[in-house]
Amino acid sequence: MPPSIVREALSVFDHLNQKHKIFNLGVFKTELTAQLLRVLMQALLSHTHAMLEDEMHRLLYALAMSDMEGFFYSFLPTLVAPQLTASWTPDTDRGTFTRHARDFLDNVRAAGQSGS
């Protein structure tokens, strides 16, 4: 997919969440969050759109913040082996979250385990 389309999609999700808190809506959480998280994590793991990684991390953080416990204890274990998730703690400030997310993604790449 062209980077311009990806950038626009990331921007739309970010804008809708800022204005309407869509990531907190029950239907969004049950129907879309896991799929969107999986797409973001796969794109970040593969460096598919490396120039958009800051925007992807911002969206990843916003999604995780809508259900931090679910993100760390339900979603991440479906993506990689549990021992790889142990070092990423549920930090609530964006800077620390993003730094740990980048470290986590590097560890997953180094382990050669880029998802299911």
KEVEX-118313 format. One line per 3 residues: their letters; for each residue x, y, z of N, C-alpha, C, CB. Coordinates in steps of 0.001 Angstrom, whole numbers. Glycine has a CB too. Example, Ala and Ser with C-alpha at 12.3 -4.5 7.8 and 13.67 -1.06 7.14 Angstrom:
// residues 2
AS) 13190 -5690 7800 12300 -4500 7800 13200 -3300 7800 11308 -4473 9046 ~ 12850 -2250 7080 13670 -1060 7140 12900 30 7870 14084 -598 5725
// end
This chain:
// residues 116
MPP) 843 -1166 0 0 0 0 897 1242 0 -964 -9 1219 ~ 571 2236 -778 1402 3450 -838 1461 4172 517 859 4406 -1913 ~ 2624 4713 849 2776 5418 2130 1764 6545 2335 4166 5981 2231
SIV) 1376 7221 1278 413 8325 1431 -936 7821 1944 221 9057 91 ~ -1341 6645 1482 -2606 6047 1931 -2480 5607 3388 -3000 4838 1030 ~ -1355 4992 3728 -1122 4542 5103 -1100 5746 6040 209 3745 5209
REA) -403 6807 5645 -345 8025 6466 -1751 8583 6692 556 9095 5794 ~ -2545 8622 5643 -3911 9143 5757 -4749 8265 6693 -4576 9223 4362 ~ -4640 6958 6570 -5398 6053 7448 -4988 6243 8913 -5180 4580 7022
LSV) -3682 6338 9165 -3207 6569 10528 -3754 7893 11068 -1664 6569 10571 ~ -3743 8910 10223 -4242 10222 10613 -5737 10194 10925 -3961 11230 9514 ~ -6493 9474 10127 -7943 9382 10343 -8231 8694 11675 -8625 8612 9181
FDH) -7586 7569 11936 -7784 6881 13213 -7398 7790 14381 -6961 5577 13257 ~ -6271 8463 14266 -5806 9353 15329 -6810 10480 15558 -4420 9934 14982 ~ -7258 11096 14489 -8214 12204 14598 -9535 11736 15220 -8474 12823 13212
LNQ) -10062 10623 14743 -11321 10113 15284 -11199 9766 16766 -11770 8886 14500 ~ -10065 9223 17145 -9894 8900 18553 -9755 10159 19405 -8677 8007 18739 ~ -9024 11138 18915 -8883 12381 19679 -10218 13095 19835 -7877 13308 19003
KHK) -11006 13140 18799 -12293 13853 18827 -13414 13070 19493 -12707 14200 17429 ~ -13457 11748 19232 -14609 10957 19650 -14265 9762 20539 -15331 10474 18446 ~ -12984 9601 20868 -12542 8492 21735 -13054 7140 21225 -13027 8720 23182
IFN) -12898 6906 19912 -13428 5668 19326 -12765 4418 19884 -13258 5695 17827 ~ -11523 4542 20342 -10838 3358 20859 -11445 2890 22174 -9354 3646 21049 ~ -12245 3729 22814 -12899 3357 24063 -14305 2791 23861 -12966 4553 24970
LGV) -14807 2846 22641 -16147 2335 22359 -16151 810 22397 -16645 2838 20990 ~ -17161 251 23014 -17262 -1201 23154 -17166 -1943 21839 -18544 -1554 23821 ~ -17897 -1475 20825 -17892 -2156 19532 -16507 -2078 18887 -18953 -1542 18596
FKT) -15809 -966 19059 -14466 -860 18499 -13541 -1849 19198 -13923 585 18634 ~ -13649 -1917 20530 -12789 -2823 21295 -13038 -4280 20917 -13016 -2628 22796 ~ -14290 -4652 20760 -14590 -6061 20486 -14396 -6447 19026 -16002 -6367 20893
ELT) -14608 -5515 18110 -14581 -5855 16687 -13320 -5442 15928 -15741 -5238 16033 ~ -12634 -4388 16375 -11560 -3848 15547 -10191 -3736 16221 -11955 -2519 15074 ~ -10155 -3569 17522 -8886 -3287 18184 -7821 -4345 17902 -9102 -3173 19669
AQL) -8144 -5609 18098 -7143 -6668 17905 -6635 -6689 16465 -7737 -8042 18273 ~ -7532 -6486 15507 -7119 -6490 14105 -6203 -5308 13791 -8347 -6458 13191 ~ -6565 -4137 14281 -5746 -2952 14045 -4394 -3082 14746 -6477 -1689 14528
LRV) -4397 -3600 15963 -3131 -3830 16665 -2236 -4792 15892 -3394 -4377 18072 ~ -2820 -5847 15394 -2041 -6842 14645 -1427 -6224 13386 -2931 -8045 14263 ~ -2205 -5436 12663 -1695 -4784 11449 -557 -3827 11804 -2832 -4021 10715
LMQ) -751 -3022 12848 298 -2089 13267 1566 -2819 13685 -196 -1218 14413 ~ 1416 -3846 14498 2591 -4577 14981 3315 -5262 13825 2183 -5616 16042 ~ 2586 -5839 12896 3226 -6489 11755 3968 -5463 10892 2181 -7241 10910
ALL) 3359 -4301 10689 4025 -3254 9906 5279 -2763 10620 3066 -2075 9649 ~ 5194 -2604 11932 6362 -2168 12696 7454 -3236 12703 5958 -1824 14130 ~ 7060 -4488 12826 8043 -5581 12827 8749 -5716 11486 7365 -6899 13180
SHT) 8023 -5509 10424 8597 -5708 9088 9218 -4439 8507 7533 -6219 8148 ~ 9070 -3329 9199 9550 -2030 8688 8941 -1712 7326 11088 -2026 8584 ~ 7717 -2185 7089 7061 -1983 5812 6992 -505 5425 5669 -2571 5853
HAM) 6663 321 6392 6562 1765 6159 7395 2469 7222 5064 2255 6194 ~ 8695 2277 7144 9610 2779 8173 9472 4278 8402 11036 2459 7794 ~ 9193 5031 7359 9103 6484 7530 7846 6907 8297 9123 7164 6170
LED) 6938 5974 8522 5711 6277 9261 5710 5657 10657 4500 5788 8483 ~ 6859 5170 11102 6891 4462 12378 6498 5341 13566 8265 3900 12606 ~ 6845 6610 13554 6425 7480 14661 4903 7559 14751 7015 8891 14489
EMH) 4242 7715 13605 2785 7759 13587 2192 6427 14032 2281 8121 12191 ~ 2818 5326 13606 2333 4011 14014 2491 3804 15514 3071 2914 13256 ~ 3606 4247 16065 3808 4119 17514 2814 4978 18286 5243 4512 17893
RLL) 2503 6154 17773 1518 7020 18432 152 6332 18459 1419 8392 17707 ~ -231 5717 17335 -1513 5012 17276 -1484 3758 18142 -1858 4643 15826 ~ -379 3041 18127 -234 1862 18971 -420 2231 20443 1142 1207 18751
YAL) 197 3322 20859 70 3790 22233 -1388 4118 22568 958 5022 22460 ~ -2058 4843 21679 -3456 5213 21931 -4341 3974 22043 -3977 6131 20814 ~ -4118 2994 21183 -4886 1747 21258 -4603 998 22559 -4563 849 20058
AMS) -3339 909 22923 -2970 206 24155 -3565 904 25372 -1439 119 24291 ~ -3551 2231 25366 -4087 2981 26508 -5580 2744 26704 -3828 4466 26324 ~ -6288 2398 25657 -7729 2159 25798 -8006 891 26602 -8390 2055 24416
DME) -7031 -19 26647 -7145 -1245 27454 -5745 -1796 27682 -8064 -2319 26753 ~ -5013 -1143 28568 -3610 -1500 28808 -3474 -2957 29244 -3000 -579 29872 ~ -4324 -3396 30137 -4252 -4783 30612 -4500 -5764 29468 -5274 -5020 31743
GFF) -5511 -5493 28675 -5805 -6358 27539 -4672 -6391 26530 -7072 -5908 26864 ~ -4054 -5235 26299 -2950 -5161 25355 -1789 -6038 25809 -2487 -3714 25187 ~ -1376 -5875 27060 -206 -6590 27553 -467 -8052 27874 315 -5911 28764
YSF) -1636 -8369 28404 -1857 -9716 28908 -2741 -10585 28022 -2454 -9639 30255 ~ -3414 -9978 27050 -4226 -10770 26124 -3698 -10692 24698 -5672 -10301 26161 ~ -3461 -9468 24209 -3042 -9327 22814 -1604 -9771 22563 -3199 -7898 22383
LPT) -638 -9208 23287 776 -9510 23013 1087 -11009 23030 1652 -8808 24030 ~ 549 -11765 23993 841 -13208 23973 311 -13939 22734 260 -13849 25200 ~ -648 -13345 22019 -1104 -13970 20772 -172 -13657 19618 -2515 -13510 20432
LVA) 668 -12652 19806 1577 -12215 18748 2913 -12944 18799 1809 -10721 18847 ~ 3444 -13121 20005 4765 -13731 20189 4770 -14624 21418 5854 -12649 20314 ~ 5843 -15358 21581 6004 -16228 22742 6013 -15393 24026 7307 -17059 22623
PQL) 5409 -15906 25086 5310 -15158 26341 6641 -14654 26899 4659 -16012 27362 ~ 7715 -15398 26731 8990 -14932 27281 9461 -13640 26614 10054 -16012 27122 ~ 9016 -13385 25387 9389 -12145 24709 8584 -10946 25210 9201 -12299 23210
TAS) 7417 -11198 25778 6589 -10089 26264 6960 -9680 27684 5117 -10470 26210 ~ 7677 -10511 28397 7947 -10276 29816 8718 -8989 30091 8710 -11432 30377 ~ 9573 -8576 29191 10394 -7389 29446 9678 -6074 29134 11659 -7468 28636
WTP) 8516 -6136 28489 7784 -4913 28148 6713 -4689 29203 7151 -5004 26717 ~ 6930 -3724 30064 6012 -3461 31161 4956 -2429 30759 6782 -2979 32391 ~ 3807 -2468 31416 2709 -1556 31084 2967 -110 31538 1427 -2060 31713
DTD) 3783 595 30798 4070 1996 31113 2996 2880 30491 5482 2408 30603 ~ 2562 3891 31243 1459 4706 30763 1878 6025 30128 538 4982 31882 ~ 3146 6418 30237 3544 7631 29518 4038 7242 28127 4649 8414 30301
RGT) 3687 8059 27144 3952 7695 25747 5432 7507 25443 3393 8748 24834 ~ 6296 8352 26001 7724 8228 25715 8293 6893 26154 8481 9339 26385 ~ 7988 6495 27379 8492 5220 27898 7860 4052 27150 8211 5099 29409
FTR) 6558 4135 26912 5856 3088 26168 6509 2884 24804 4360 3443 26001 ~ 6749 3982 24093 7325 3896 22747 8746 3352 22785 7311 5268 22074 ~ 9532 3788 23735 10909 3284 23863 10905 1778 24128 11660 4026 25002
HAR) 10024 1339 25027 9940 -94 25317 9357 -864 24128 9085 -336 26574 ~ 8438 -243 23390 7884 -890 22199 8977 -1117 21159 6745 -41 21599 ~ 9823 -121 20954 10920 -262 19984 11891 -1363 20421 11677 1082 19820
DFL) 12212 -1404 21712 13089 -2458 22238 12451 -3832 22053 13399 -2214 23730 ~ 11159 -3924 22357 10428 -5174 22201 10459 -5647 20753 8983 -5009 22672 ~ 10175 -4737 19825 10179 -5097 18401 11563 -5547 17947 9711 -3912 17549
DNV) 12599 -4882 18432 13972 -5311 18119 14231 -6717 18643 15000 -4327 18717 ~ 13765 -7003 19866 13952 -8337 20463 13204 -9407 19674 13477 -8343 21926 ~ 11993 -9081 19236 11209 -10048 18444 11902 -10308 17119 9762 -9531 18201
RAA) 12391 -9260 16468 13114 -9449 15206 14353 -10301 15429 13507 -8090 14590 ~ 15100 -10015 16503 16336 -10767 16787 16030 -12230 17061 17080 -10156 17987 ~ 14879 -12494 17680 14486 -13870 17984 13920 -14574 16746 13453 -13888 19118
GQS) 13693 -13804 15696 13152 -14393 14461 11712 -14810 14571 13962 -15573 14062 ~ 10972 -14167 15487 9590 -14533 15702 8716 -13333 15411 9365 -15047 17134 ~ 8332 -13179 14175 7588 -11981 13782 6098 -12218 13637 8128 -11449 12494
GS) 5527 -13027 14463 4072 -13171 14490 3599 -14497 13975 3436 -12092 13701 ~ 2283 -14631 14077 1662 -15894 13689 1155 -15899 12282 547 -16215 14601
// end
